[in-house]
Amino acid sequence: MATFIILLRFTPQGIEHIKESPKRLDAAKQAFRAMGAELKQWYLVQGQYDAVVIAEGPDDETAVEACPLNWLTR
């Protein structure tokens, strides 16, 4: 499997609901599994981006499909 690094920025709505992040992270992990991929690691960061996700997937198409990660940033 290929490894992908995904950089995220929270939307204003995502920041408003930041306390729901653990539940959203669990939902994201399940969604990745359903696509045949795996969300390996998740880091909150400071600066231009709010989070960094390390994921593994079978191909580029799967990574692109997972990229929006709406369940994490909204």
PQR file with spaces between the fields and no chain letter, atoms N, CA, C, O and H, PARSE charges and radii, in Angstrom:
ATOM       1  N    MET     1       0.842   -1.190    0.000 -0.4000 1.5000
ATOM       2  CA   MET     1       0.000    0.000    0.000 -0.0000 2.0000
ATOM       3  C    MET     1       0.879    1.242    0.000  0.5500 1.7000
ATOM       4  O    MET     1       1.970    1.252    0.570 -0.5500 1.4000
ATOM       5  N    ALA     2       0.386    2.278   -0.646 -0.4000 1.5000
ATOM       6  CA   ALA     2       1.087    3.560   -0.676 -0.0000 2.0000
ATOM       7  C    ALA     2       0.742    4.366    0.577  0.5500 1.7000
ATOM       8  O    ALA     2      -0.344    4.225    1.138 -0.5500 1.4000
ATOM       9  H    ALA     2      -0.501    2.270   -1.109  0.4000 1.0000
ATOM      10  N    THR     3       1.672    5.204    1.003 -0.4000 1.5000
ATOM      11  CA   THR     3       1.449    6.081    2.154 -0.0000 2.0000
ATOM      12  C    THR     3       1.151    7.481    1.639  0.5500 1.7000
ATOM      13  O    THR     3       1.815    7.976    0.728 -0.5500 1.4000
ATOM      14  H    THR     3       2.555    5.318    0.547  0.4000 1.0000
ATOM      15  N    PHE     4       0.146    8.112    2.233 -0.4000 1.5000
ATOM      16  CA   PHE     4      -0.279    9.456    1.835 -0.0000 2.0000
ATOM      17  C    PHE     4      -0.267   10.372    3.035  0.5500 1.7000
ATOM      18  O    PHE     4      -0.627    9.966    4.140 -0.5500 1.4000
ATOM      19  H    PHE     4      -0.393    7.710    2.973  0.4000 1.0000
ATOM      20  N    ILE     5       0.150   11.613    2.821 -0.4000 1.5000
ATOM      21  CA   ILE     5       0.097   12.651    3.850 -0.0000 2.0000
ATOM      22  C    ILE     5      -0.958   13.651    3.407  0.5500 1.7000
ATOM      23  O    ILE     5      -0.881   14.208    2.312 -0.5500 1.4000
ATOM      24  H    ILE     5       0.443   11.943    1.924  0.4000 1.0000
ATOM      25  N    ILE     6      -1.936   13.870    4.262 -0.4000 1.5000
ATOM      26  CA   ILE     6      -3.051   14.766    3.947 -0.0000 2.0000
ATOM      27  C    ILE     6      -3.021   15.928    4.929  0.5500 1.7000
ATOM      28  O    ILE     6      -3.027   15.722    6.143 -0.5500 1.4000
ATOM      29  H    ILE     6      -1.998   13.418    5.152  0.4000 1.0000
ATOM      30  N    LEU     7      -2.987   17.148    4.405 -0.4000 1.5000
ATOM      31  CA   LEU     7      -2.973   18.351    5.223 -0.0000 2.0000
ATOM      32  C    LEU     7      -4.384   18.925    5.283  0.5500 1.7000
ATOM      33  O    LEU     7      -5.050   19.059    4.257 -0.5500 1.4000
ATOM      34  H    LEU     7      -2.982   17.315    3.419  0.4000 1.0000
ATOM      35  N    LEU     8      -4.837   19.261    6.490 -0.4000 1.5000
ATOM      36  CA   LEU     8      -6.213   19.716    6.677 -0.0000 2.0000
ATOM      37  C    LEU     8      -6.279   21.104    7.302  0.5500 1.7000
ATOM      38  O    LEU     8      -5.418   21.502    8.086 -0.5500 1.4000
ATOM      39  H    LEU     8      -4.296   19.152    7.324  0.4000 1.0000
ATOM      40  N    ARG     9      -7.324   21.817    6.930 -0.4000 1.5000
ATOM      41  CA   ARG     9      -7.670   23.069    7.596 -0.0000 2.0000
ATOM      42  C    ARG     9      -9.111   22.934    8.070  0.5500 1.7000
ATOM      43  O    ARG     9      -9.987   22.515    7.313 -0.5500 1.4000
ATOM      44  H    ARG     9      -8.024   21.494    6.293  0.4000 1.0000
ATOM      45  N    PHE    10      -9.346   23.291    9.324 -0.4000 1.5000
ATOM      46  CA   PHE    10     -10.708   23.261    9.845 -0.0000 2.0000
ATOM      47  C    PHE    10     -11.517   24.412    9.269  0.5500 1.7000
ATOM      48  O    PHE    10     -11.010   25.521    9.106 -0.5500 1.4000
ATOM      49  H    PHE    10      -8.634   23.631    9.938  0.4000 1.0000
ATOM      50  N    THR    11     -12.769   24.140    8.966 -0.4000 1.5000
ATOM      51  CA   THR    11     -13.697   25.201    8.592 -0.0000 2.0000
ATOM      52  C    THR    11     -14.143   25.900    9.877  0.5500 1.7000
ATOM      53  O    THR    11     -13.949   25.360   10.966 -0.5500 1.4000
ATOM      54  H    THR    11     -13.181   23.238    9.099  0.4000 1.0000
ATOM      55  N    PRO    12     -14.740   27.096    9.769 -0.5600 1.5000
ATOM      56  CA   PRO    12     -15.264   27.738   10.979  0.2800 2.0000
ATOM      57  C    PRO    12     -16.240   26.834   11.729  0.5500 1.7000
ATOM      58  O    PRO    12     -16.246   26.815   12.960 -0.5500 1.4000
ATOM      59  N    GLN    13     -17.055   26.094   11.002 -0.4000 1.5000
ATOM      60  CA   GLN    13     -17.991   25.155   11.625 -0.0000 2.0000
ATOM      61  C    GLN    13     -17.236   24.034   12.333  0.5500 1.7000
ATOM      62  O    GLN    13     -17.641   23.601   13.412 -0.5500 1.4000
ATOM      63  H    GLN    13     -17.049   26.109   10.002  0.4000 1.0000
ATOM      64  N    GLY    14     -16.149   23.565   11.738 -0.4000 1.5000
ATOM      65  CA   GLY    14     -15.345   22.515   12.356 -0.0000 2.0000
ATOM      66  C    GLY    14     -14.702   22.979   13.653  0.5500 1.7000
ATOM      67  O    GLY    14     -14.616   22.221   14.619 -0.5500 1.4000
ATOM      68  H    GLY    14     -15.821   23.918   10.862  0.4000 1.0000
ATOM      69  N    ILE    15     -14.253   24.222   13.672 -0.4000 1.5000
ATOM      70  CA   ILE    15     -13.666   24.785   14.888 -0.0000 2.0000
ATOM      71  C    ILE    15     -14.727   24.918   15.970  0.5500 1.7000
ATOM      72  O    ILE    15     -14.471   24.659   17.146 -0.5500 1.4000
ATOM      73  H    ILE    15     -14.323   24.838   12.888  0.4000 1.0000
ATOM      74  N    GLU    16     -15.916   25.323   15.556 -0.4000 1.5000
ATOM      75  CA   GLU    16     -17.029   25.469   16.501 -0.0000 2.0000
ATOM      76  C    GLU    16     -17.358   24.151   17.196  0.5500 1.7000
ATOM      77  O    GLU    16     -17.753   24.135   18.362 -0.5500 1.4000
ATOM      78  H    GLU    16     -16.124   25.533   14.601  0.4000 1.0000
ATOM      79  N    HIS    17     -17.194   23.054   16.473 -0.4000 1.5000
ATOM      80  CA   HIS    17     -17.555   21.726   16.988 -0.0000 2.0000
ATOM      81  C    HIS    17     -16.313   20.878   17.272  0.5500 1.7000
ATOM      82  O    HIS    17     -16.351   19.655   17.136 -0.5500 1.4000
ATOM      83  H    HIS    17     -16.874   23.067   15.526  0.4000 1.0000
ATOM      84  N    ILE    18     -15.225   21.519   17.663 -0.4000 1.5000
ATOM      85  CA   ILE    18     -13.955   20.818   17.864 -0.0000 2.0000
ATOM      86  C    ILE    18     -14.060   19.713   18.917  0.5500 1.7000
ATOM      87  O    ILE    18     -13.332   18.723   18.847 -0.5500 1.4000
ATOM      88  H    ILE    18     -15.194   22.512   17.774  0.4000 1.0000
ATOM      89  N    LYS    19     -14.950   19.872   19.880 -0.4000 1.5000
ATOM      90  CA   LYS    19     -15.086   18.857   20.932 -0.0000 2.0000
ATOM      91  C    LYS    19     -15.617   17.534   20.387  0.5500 1.7000
ATOM      92  O    LYS    19     -15.507   16.504   21.053 -0.5500 1.4000
ATOM      93  H    LYS    19     -15.542   20.676   19.936  0.4000 1.0000
ATOM      94  N    GLU    20     -16.187   17.551   19.193 -0.4000 1.5000
ATOM      95  CA   GLU    20     -16.687   16.328   18.571 -0.0000 2.0000
ATOM      96  C    GLU    20     -15.599   15.596   17.787  0.5500 1.7000
ATOM      97  O    GLU    20     -15.861   14.550   17.195 -0.5500 1.4000
ATOM      98  H    GLU    20     -16.277   18.387   18.653  0.4000 1.0000
ATOM      99  N    SER    21     -14.381   16.137   17.778 -0.4000 1.5000
ATOM     100  CA   SER    21     -13.304   15.559   16.974 -0.0000 2.0000
ATOM     101  C    SER    21     -13.040   14.083   17.238  0.5500 1.7000
ATOM     102  O    SER    21     -12.826   13.341   16.279 -0.5500 1.4000
ATOM     103  H    SER    21     -14.167   16.988   18.259  0.4000 1.0000
ATOM     104  N    PRO    22     -13.043   13.611   18.493 -0.5600 1.5000
ATOM     105  CA   PRO    22     -12.800   12.166   18.688  0.2800 2.0000
ATOM     106  C    PRO    22     -13.833   11.291   17.976  0.5500 1.7000
ATOM     107  O    PRO    22     -13.483   10.264   17.394 -0.5500 1.4000
ATOM     108  N    LYS    23     -15.099   11.694   18.021 -0.4000 1.5000
ATOM     109  CA   LYS    23     -16.135   10.914   17.323 -0.0000 2.0000
ATOM     110  C    LYS    23     -15.922   10.985   15.814  0.5500 1.7000
ATOM     111  O    LYS    23     -16.088    9.991   15.108 -0.5500 1.4000
ATOM     112  H    LYS    23     -15.383   12.528   18.493  0.4000 1.0000
ATOM     113  N    ARG    24     -15.554   12.161   15.330 -0.4000 1.5000
ATOM     114  CA   ARG    24     -15.332   12.320   13.888 -0.0000 2.0000
ATOM     115  C    ARG    24     -14.115   11.530   13.427  0.5500 1.7000
ATOM     116  O    ARG    24     -14.100   10.988   12.323 -0.5500 1.4000
ATOM     117  H    ARG    24     -15.419   12.969   15.904  0.4000 1.0000
ATOM     118  N    LEU    25     -13.106   11.470   14.269 -0.4000 1.5000
ATOM     119  CA   LEU    25     -11.921   10.692   13.933 -0.0000 2.0000
ATOM     120  C    LEU    25     -12.276    9.212   13.821  0.5500 1.7000
ATOM     121  O    LEU    25     -11.812    8.531   12.906 -0.5500 1.4000
ATOM     122  H    LEU    25     -13.118   11.911   15.167  0.4000 1.0000
ATOM     123  N    ASP    26     -13.091    8.714   14.740 -0.4000 1.5000
ATOM     124  CA   ASP    26     -13.547    7.319   14.657 -0.0000 2.0000
ATOM     125  C    ASP    26     -14.330    7.080   13.372  0.5500 1.7000
ATOM     126  O    ASP    26     -14.155    6.050   12.719 -0.5500 1.4000
ATOM     127  H    ASP    26     -13.468    9.267   15.483  0.4000 1.0000
ATOM     128  N    ALA    27     -15.191    8.025   13.006 -0.4000 1.5000
ATOM     129  CA   ALA    27     -15.966    7.904   11.762 -0.0000 2.0000
ATOM     130  C    ALA    27     -15.036    7.926   10.549  0.5500 1.7000
ATOM     131  O    ALA    27     -15.254    7.198    9.581 -0.5500 1.4000
ATOM     132  H    ALA    27     -15.333    8.861   13.536  0.4000 1.0000
ATOM     133  N    ALA    28     -14.011    8.755   10.604 -0.4000 1.5000
ATOM     134  CA   ALA    28     -13.055    8.822    9.498 -0.0000 2.0000
ATOM     135  C    ALA    28     -12.301    7.504    9.351  0.5500 1.7000
ATOM     136  O    ALA    28     -12.098    7.026    8.235 -0.5500 1.4000
ATOM     137  H    ALA    28     -13.834    9.347   11.391  0.4000 1.0000
ATOM     138  N    LYS    29     -11.889    6.919   10.459 -0.4000 1.5000
ATOM     139  CA   LYS    29     -11.186    5.636   10.418 -0.0000 2.0000
ATOM     140  C    LYS    29     -12.062    4.563    9.778  0.5500 1.7000
ATOM     141  O    LYS    29     -11.581    3.762    8.977 -0.5500 1.4000
ATOM     142  H    LYS    29     -12.053    7.307   11.366  0.4000 1.0000
ATOM     143  N    GLN    30     -13.340    4.549   10.130 -0.4000 1.5000
ATOM     144  CA   GLN    30     -14.270    3.575    9.547 -0.0000 2.0000
ATOM     145  C    GLN    30     -14.455    3.834    8.050  0.5500 1.7000
ATOM     146  O    GLN    30     -14.513    2.894    7.256 -0.5500 1.4000
ATOM     147  H    GLN    30     -13.731    5.200   10.780  0.4000 1.0000
ATOM     148  N    ALA    31     -14.546    5.104    7.670 -0.4000 1.5000
ATOM     149  CA   ALA    31     -14.711    5.444    6.255 -0.0000 2.0000
ATOM     150  C    ALA    31     -13.482    5.021    5.454  0.5500 1.7000
ATOM     151  O    ALA    31     -13.616    4.503    4.346 -0.5500 1.4000
ATOM     152  H    ALA    31     -14.499    5.867    8.315  0.4000 1.0000
ATOM     153  N    PHE    32     -12.296    5.236    6.000 -0.4000 1.5000
ATOM     154  CA   PHE    32     -11.070    4.794    5.330 -0.0000 2.0000
ATOM     155  C    PHE    32     -11.099    3.282    5.137  0.5500 1.7000
ATOM     156  O    PHE    32     -10.802    2.786    4.050 -0.5500 1.4000
ATOM     157  H    PHE    32     -12.187    5.658    6.901  0.4000 1.0000
ATOM     158  N    ARG    33     -11.457    2.550    6.192 -0.4000 1.5000
ATOM     159  CA   ARG    33     -11.510    1.082    6.095 -0.0000 2.0000
ATOM     160  C    ARG    33     -12.486    0.644    5.005  0.5500 1.7000
ATOM     161  O    ARG    33     -12.214   -0.293    4.254 -0.5500 1.4000
ATOM     162  H    ARG    33     -11.699    2.953    7.074  0.4000 1.0000
ATOM     163  N    ALA    34     -13.629    1.335    4.929 -0.4000 1.5000
ATOM     164  CA   ALA    34     -14.634    0.994    3.922 -0.0000 2.0000
ATOM     165  C    ALA    34     -14.108    1.202    2.504  0.5500 1.7000
ATOM     166  O    ALA    34     -14.584    0.565    1.564 -0.5500 1.4000
ATOM     167  H    ALA    34     -13.850    2.095    5.540  0.4000 1.0000
ATOM     168  N    MET    35     -13.120    2.096    2.347 -0.4000 1.5000
ATOM     169  CA   MET    35     -12.522    2.358    1.034 -0.0000 2.0000
ATOM     170  C    MET    35     -11.316    1.461    0.769  0.5500 1.7000
ATOM     171  O    MET    35     -10.681    1.562   -0.281 -0.5500 1.4000
ATOM     172  H    MET    35     -12.733    2.613    3.111  0.4000 1.0000
ATOM     173  N    GLY    36     -11.000    0.585    1.720 -0.4000 1.5000
ATOM     174  CA   GLY    36      -9.845   -0.284    1.562 -0.0000 2.0000
ATOM     175  C    GLY    36      -8.539    0.398    1.941  0.5500 1.7000
ATOM     176  O    GLY    36      -7.466   -0.024    1.512 -0.5500 1.4000
ATOM     177  H    GLY    36     -11.515    0.502    2.573  0.4000 1.0000
ATOM     178  N    ALA    37      -8.631    1.457    2.751 -0.4000 1.5000
ATOM     179  CA   ALA    37      -7.459    2.208    3.189 -0.0000 2.0000
ATOM     180  C    ALA    37      -7.401    2.193    4.718  0.5500 1.7000
ATOM     181  O    ALA    37      -8.269    1.620    5.377 -0.5500 1.4000
ATOM     182  H    ALA    37      -9.503    1.799    3.100  0.4000 1.0000
ATOM     183  N    GLU    38      -6.372    2.826    5.269 -0.4000 1.5000
ATOM     184  CA   GLU    38      -6.260    2.897    6.718 -0.0000 2.0000
ATOM     185  C    GLU    38      -5.728    4.261    7.131  0.5500 1.7000
ATOM     186  O    GLU    38      -4.712    4.722    6.611 -0.5500 1.4000
ATOM     187  H    GLU    38      -5.667    3.291    4.734  0.4000 1.0000
ATOM     188  N    LEU    39      -6.413    4.901    8.061 -0.4000 1.5000
ATOM     189  CA   LEU    39      -5.944    6.140    8.653 -0.0000 2.0000
ATOM     190  C    LEU    39      -4.977    5.728    9.758  0.5500 1.7000
ATOM     191  O    LEU    39      -5.394    5.225   10.802 -0.5500 1.4000
ATOM     192  H    LEU    39      -7.238    4.526    8.484  0.4000 1.0000
ATOM     193  N    LYS    40      -3.688    5.943    9.522 -0.4000 1.5000
ATOM     194  CA   LYS    40      -2.658    5.448   10.438 -0.0000 2.0000
ATOM     195  C    LYS    40      -2.430    6.380   11.627  0.5500 1.7000
ATOM     196  O    LYS    40      -2.376    5.936   12.774 -0.5500 1.4000
ATOM     197  H    LYS    40      -3.349    6.351    8.675  0.4000 1.0000
ATOM     198  N    GLN    41      -2.295    7.700   11.335 -0.4000 1.5000
ATOM     199  CA   GLN    41      -1.985    8.658   12.385 -0.0000 2.0000
ATOM     200  C    GLN    41      -2.670    9.981   12.093  0.5500 1.7000
ATOM     201  O    GLN    41      -2.982   10.307   10.947 -0.5500 1.4000
ATOM     202  H    GLN    41      -2.339    8.061   10.404  0.4000 1.0000
ATOM     203  N    TRP    42      -2.895   10.737   13.170 -0.4000 1.5000
ATOM     204  CA   TRP    42      -3.606   12.011   13.101 -0.0000 2.0000
ATOM     205  C    TRP    42      -2.912   12.964   14.064  0.5500 1.7000
ATOM     206  O    TRP    42      -2.771   12.660   15.249 -0.5500 1.4000
ATOM     207  H    TRP    42      -2.642   10.472   14.100  0.4000 1.0000
ATOM     208  N    TYR    43      -2.481   14.109   13.563 -0.4000 1.5000
ATOM     209  CA   TYR    43      -1.788   15.085   14.407 -0.0000 2.0000
ATOM     210  C    TYR    43      -2.456   16.448   14.272  0.5500 1.7000
ATOM     211  O    TYR    43      -2.742   16.890   13.159 -0.5500 1.4000
ATOM     212  H    TYR    43      -2.595   14.357   12.601  0.4000 1.0000
ATOM     213  N    LEU    44      -2.704   17.111   15.386 -0.4000 1.5000
ATOM     214  CA   LEU    44      -3.114   18.506   15.366 -0.0000 2.0000
ATOM     215  C    LEU    44      -1.835   19.333   15.338  0.5500 1.7000
ATOM     216  O    LEU    44      -0.896   19.045   16.079 -0.5500 1.4000
ATOM     217  H    LEU    44      -2.471   16.751   16.290  0.4000 1.0000
ATOM     218  N    VAL    45      -1.790   20.349   14.496 -0.4000 1.5000
ATOM     219  CA   VAL    45      -0.582   21.153   14.335 -0.0000 2.0000
ATOM     220  C    VAL    45      -0.925   22.637   14.371  0.5500 1.7000
ATOM     221  O    VAL    45      -2.090   23.017   14.260 -0.5500 1.4000
ATOM     222  H    VAL    45      -2.554   20.583   13.894  0.4000 1.0000
ATOM     223  N    GLN    46       0.083   23.460   14.524 -0.4000 1.5000
ATOM     224  CA   GLN    46      -0.080   24.906   14.501 -0.0000 2.0000
ATOM     225  C    GLN    46       0.531   25.444   13.217  0.5500 1.7000
ATOM     226  O    GLN    46       1.481   24.874   12.681 -0.5500 1.4000
ATOM     227  H    GLN    46       1.030   23.152   14.614  0.4000 1.0000
ATOM     228  N    GLY    47      -0.025   26.547   12.731 -0.4000 1.5000
ATOM     229  CA   GLY    47       0.524   27.162   11.528 -0.0000 2.0000
ATOM     230  C    GLY    47      -0.501   27.178   10.417  0.5500 1.7000
ATOM     231  O    GLY    47      -1.693   27.357   10.666 -0.5500 1.4000
ATOM     232  H    GLY    47      -0.797   27.010   13.167  0.4000 1.0000
ATOM     233  N    GLN    48      -0.043   26.993    9.199 -0.4000 1.5000
ATOM     234  CA   GLN    48      -0.897   27.093    8.017 -0.0000 2.0000
ATOM     235  C    GLN    48      -2.004   26.028    8.002  0.5500 1.7000
ATOM     236  O    GLN    48      -3.100   26.277    7.499 -0.5500 1.4000
ATOM     237  H    GLN    48       0.926   26.848    8.997  0.4000 1.0000
ATOM     238  N    TYR    49      -1.719   24.860    8.545 -0.4000 1.5000
ATOM     239  CA   TYR    49      -2.694   23.772    8.580 -0.0000 2.0000
ATOM     240  C    TYR    49      -3.063   23.455   10.016  0.5500 1.7000
ATOM     241  O    TYR    49      -2.312   23.755   10.944 -0.5500 1.4000
ATOM     242  H    TYR    49      -0.829   24.657    8.954  0.4000 1.0000
ATOM     243  N    ASP    50      -4.239   22.840   10.192 -0.4000 1.5000
ATOM     244  CA   ASP    50      -4.721   22.501   11.528 -0.0000 2.0000
ATOM     245  C    ASP    50      -4.441   21.050   11.902  0.5500 1.7000
ATOM     246  O    ASP    50      -4.336   20.714   13.082 -0.5500 1.4000
ATOM     247  H    ASP    50      -4.849   22.596    9.438  0.4000 1.0000
ATOM     248  N    ALA    51      -4.322   20.199   10.898 -0.4000 1.5000
ATOM     249  CA   ALA    51      -4.103   18.778   11.173 -0.0000 2.0000
ATOM     250  C    ALA    51      -3.335   18.141   10.023  0.5500 1.7000
ATOM     251  O    ALA    51      -3.370   18.605    8.883 -0.5500 1.4000
ATOM     252  H    ALA    51      -4.407   20.472    9.939  0.4000 1.0000
ATOM     253  N    VAL    52      -2.639   17.060   10.366 -0.4000 1.5000
ATOM     254  CA   VAL    52      -1.925   16.247    9.379 -0.0000 2.0000
ATOM     255  C    VAL    52      -2.384   14.804    9.585  0.5500 1.7000
ATOM     256  O    VAL    52      -2.379   14.291   10.704 -0.5500 1.4000
ATOM     257  H    VAL    52      -2.611   16.683   11.291  0.4000 1.0000
ATOM     258  N    VAL    53      -2.776   14.171    8.500 -0.4000 1.5000
ATOM     259  CA   VAL    53      -3.218   12.778    8.543 -0.0000 2.0000
ATOM     260  C    VAL    53      -2.227   11.936    7.745  0.5500 1.7000
ATOM     261  O    VAL    53      -1.856   12.290    6.626 -0.5500 1.4000
ATOM     262  H    VAL    53      -2.781   14.588    7.592  0.4000 1.0000
ATOM     263  N    ILE    54      -1.811   10.843    8.320 -0.4000 1.5000
ATOM     264  CA   ILE    54      -0.980    9.867    7.623 -0.0000 2.0000
ATOM     265  C    ILE    54      -1.885    8.671    7.352  0.5500 1.7000
ATOM     266  O    ILE    54      -2.459    8.086    8.271 -0.5500 1.4000
ATOM     267  H    ILE    54      -2.112   10.556    9.229  0.4000 1.0000
ATOM     268  N    ALA    55      -2.000    8.322    6.079 -0.4000 1.5000
ATOM     269  CA   ALA    55      -2.905    7.241    5.697 -0.0000 2.0000
ATOM     270  C    ALA    55      -2.208    6.306    4.715  0.5500 1.7000
ATOM     271  O    ALA    55      -1.243    6.683    4.051 -0.5500 1.4000
ATOM     272  H    ALA    55      -1.534    8.797    5.333  0.4000 1.0000
ATOM     273  N    GLU    56      -2.710    5.095    4.640 -0.4000 1.5000
ATOM     274  CA   GLU    56      -2.246    4.132    3.643 -0.0000 2.0000
ATOM     275  C    GLU    56      -3.437    3.713    2.804  0.5500 1.7000
ATOM     276  O    GLU    56      -4.537    3.500    3.316 -0.5500 1.4000
ATOM     277  H    GLU    56      -3.494    4.788    5.180  0.4000 1.0000
ATOM     278  N    GLY    57      -3.199    3.598    1.511 -0.4000 1.5000
ATOM     279  CA   GLY    57      -4.266    3.188    0.621 -0.0000 2.0000
ATOM     280  C    GLY    57      -3.721    2.411   -0.555  0.5500 1.7000
ATOM     281  O    GLY    57      -2.523    2.457   -0.834 -0.5500 1.4000
ATOM     282  H    GLY    57      -2.306    3.771    1.096  0.4000 1.0000
ATOM     283  N    PRO    58      -4.590    1.701   -1.244 -0.5600 1.5000
ATOM     284  CA   PRO    58      -4.151    0.852   -2.346  0.2800 2.0000
ATOM     285  C    PRO    58      -3.702    1.627   -3.582  0.5500 1.7000
ATOM     286  O    PRO    58      -2.902    1.120   -4.368 -0.5500 1.4000
ATOM     287  N    ASP    59      -4.215    2.873   -3.768 -0.4000 1.5000
ATOM     288  CA   ASP    59      -3.884    3.619   -4.977 -0.0000 2.0000
ATOM     289  C    ASP    59      -4.208    5.107   -4.814  0.5500 1.7000
ATOM     290  O    ASP    59      -4.806    5.520   -3.820 -0.5500 1.4000
ATOM     291  H    ASP    59      -4.865    3.285   -3.129  0.4000 1.0000
ATOM     292  N    ASP    60      -3.801    5.901   -5.806 -0.4000 1.5000
ATOM     293  CA   ASP    60      -4.029    7.345   -5.768 -0.0000 2.0000
ATOM     294  C    ASP    60      -5.514    7.695   -5.752  0.5500 1.7000
ATOM     295  O    ASP    60      -5.922    8.646   -5.084 -0.5500 1.4000
ATOM     296  H    ASP    60      -3.315    5.566   -6.613  0.4000 1.0000
ATOM     297  N    GLU    61      -6.316    6.937   -6.479 -0.4000 1.5000
ATOM     298  CA   GLU    61      -7.752    7.224   -6.552 -0.0000 2.0000
ATOM     299  C    GLU    61      -8.395    7.147   -5.168  0.5500 1.7000
ATOM     300  O    GLU    61      -9.237    7.976   -4.822 -0.5500 1.4000
ATOM     301  H    GLU    61      -5.985    6.165   -7.021  0.4000 1.0000
ATOM     302  N    THR    62      -8.004    6.168   -4.395 -0.4000 1.5000
ATOM     303  CA   THR    62      -8.538    6.029   -3.037 -0.0000 2.0000
ATOM     304  C    THR    62      -8.118    7.220   -2.180  0.5500 1.7000
ATOM     305  O    THR    62      -8.916    7.731   -1.395 -0.5500 1.4000
ATOM     306  H    THR    62      -7.321    5.494   -4.676  0.4000 1.0000
ATOM     307  N    ALA    63      -6.888    7.658   -2.324 -0.4000 1.5000
ATOM     308  CA   ALA    63      -6.400    8.810   -1.561 -0.0000 2.0000
ATOM     309  C    ALA    63      -7.186   10.067   -1.921  0.5500 1.7000
ATOM     310  O    ALA    63      -7.554   10.845   -1.042 -0.5500 1.4000
ATOM     311  H    ALA    63      -6.239    7.243   -2.962  0.4000 1.0000
ATOM     312  N    VAL    64      -7.440   10.264   -3.207 -0.4000 1.5000
ATOM     313  CA   VAL    64      -8.212   11.433   -3.642 -0.0000 2.0000
ATOM     314  C    VAL    64      -9.630   11.363   -3.105  0.5500 1.7000
ATOM     315  O    VAL    64     -10.187   12.378   -2.688 -0.5500 1.4000
ATOM     316  H    VAL    64      -7.141    9.632   -3.922  0.4000 1.0000
ATOM     317  N    GLU    65     -10.210   10.189   -3.113 -0.4000 1.5000
ATOM     318  CA   GLU    65     -11.566   10.005   -2.596 -0.0000 2.0000
ATOM     319  C    GLU    65     -11.629   10.334   -1.106  0.5500 1.7000
ATOM     320  O    GLU    65     -12.629   10.875   -0.634 -0.5500 1.4000
ATOM     321  H    GLU    65      -9.757    9.365   -3.452  0.4000 1.0000
ATOM     322  N    ALA    66     -10.583   10.015   -0.372 -0.4000 1.5000
ATOM     323  CA   ALA    66     -10.548   10.254    1.069 -0.0000 2.0000
ATOM     324  C    ALA    66     -10.170   11.692    1.414  0.5500 1.7000
ATOM     325  O    ALA    66     -10.462   12.156    2.517 -0.5500 1.4000
ATOM     326  H    ALA    66      -9.771    9.574   -0.755  0.4000 1.0000
ATOM     327  N    CYS    67      -9.535   12.395    0.503 -0.4000 1.5000
ATOM     328  CA   CYS    67      -8.986   13.723    0.803 -0.0000 2.0000
ATOM     329  C    CYS    67      -9.945   14.737    1.428  0.5500 1.7000
ATOM     330  O    CYS    67      -9.546   15.416    2.375 -0.5500 1.4000
ATOM     331  H    CYS    67      -9.298   12.019   -0.393  0.4000 1.0000
ATOM     332  N    PRO    68     -11.165   14.877    0.961 -0.5600 1.5000
ATOM     333  CA   PRO    68     -11.996   15.920    1.569  0.2800 2.0000
ATOM     334  C    PRO    68     -12.172   15.763    3.077  0.5500 1.7000
ATOM     335  O    PRO    68     -12.230   16.756    3.802 -0.5500 1.4000
ATOM     336  N    LEU    69     -12.256   14.527    3.548 -0.4000 1.5000
ATOM     337  CA   LEU    69     -12.358   14.280    4.986 -0.0000 2.0000
ATOM     338  C    LEU    69     -13.374   15.183    5.668  0.5500 1.7000
ATOM     339  O    LEU    69     -13.123   15.697    6.758 -0.5500 1.4000
ATOM     340  H    LEU    69     -12.210   13.720    2.959  0.4000 1.0000
ATOM     341  N    ASN    70     -14.497   15.371    5.040 -0.4000 1.5000
ATOM     342  CA   ASN    70     -15.530   16.274    5.565 -0.0000 2.0000
ATOM     343  C    ASN    70     -15.945   15.930    6.980  0.5500 1.7000
ATOM     344  O    ASN    70     -16.360   16.804    7.740 -0.5500 1.4000
ATOM     345  H    ASN    70     -14.701   14.953    4.155  0.4000 1.0000
ATOM     346  N    TRP    71     -15.833   14.660    7.336 -0.4000 1.5000
ATOM     347  CA   TRP    71     -16.248   14.255    8.671 -0.0000 2.0000
ATOM     348  C    TRP    71     -15.281   14.765    9.736  0.5500 1.7000
ATOM     349  O    TRP    71     -15.603   14.717   10.924 -0.5500 1.4000
ATOM     350  H    TRP    71     -15.495   13.950    6.719  0.4000 1.0000
ATOM     351  N    LEU    72     -14.109   15.251    9.342 -0.4000 1.5000
ATOM     352  CA   LEU    72     -13.146   15.763   10.313 -0.0000 2.0000
ATOM     353  C    LEU    72     -13.120   17.291   10.399  0.5500 1.7000
ATOM     354  O    LEU    72     -12.933   17.843   11.483 -0.5500 1.4000
ATOM     355  H    LEU    72     -13.847   15.290    8.378  0.4000 1.0000
ATOM     356  N    THR    73     -13.303   17.963    9.293 -0.4000 1.5000
ATOM     357  CA   THR    73     -13.067   19.397    9.266 -0.0000 2.0000
ATOM     358  C    THR    73     -14.326   20.242    9.354  0.5500 1.7000
ATOM     359  O    THR    73     -14.237   21.465    9.457 -0.5500 1.4000
ATOM     360  H    THR    73     -13.455   17.515    8.413  0.4000 1.0000
ATOM     361  N    ARG    74     -15.482   19.625    9.318 -0.4000 1.5000
ATOM     362  CA   ARG    74     -16.717   20.414    9.379 -0.0000 2.0000
ATOM     363  C    ARG    74     -17.428   20.226   10.685  0.5500 1.7000
ATOM     364  O    ARG    74     -18.485   20.817   10.903 -0.5500 1.4000
ATOM     365  H    ARG    74     -15.554   18.631    9.234  0.4000 1.0000
